[in-house]
Amino acid sequence: MTVTVKNRTPLVVPPSVRRKAGFKNGQVIEFKASGGVITIVPKSANAVDDYTPEQRRVIDAQLAEGLADLGAGRTRGPFATHKEFISTLHQEAEKLGRKRAKRPV
């Protein structure tokens, strides 16, 4: 597709080209120019921009809960080996009164 650059008219990227590039309405894009070539790329988004305020509140609440558990010592590990980890899992299961699950042969 070709367009004509005019003095007083801004350069417009046709909708079909934007769709092919995967650009969405409201997305921030960045222009880079070098040697007569203009490159249009999506502006890198911060992780904060990827979540709605409600999602961010939920994530922050879950992080606070996890940090509180760490502070109160309600954690296990670190484990030196996977066998040590499995052993701890079995001990915790016995405390809860559950039967050990048999592994399929």
Summary of the structure (lengths in Angstrom):
residues: 105
radius of gyration: 27.4
end to end distance: 62.6
largest distance: 79.7
contacts: 148
relative contact order: 0.06
helix: 42%
strand: 11%
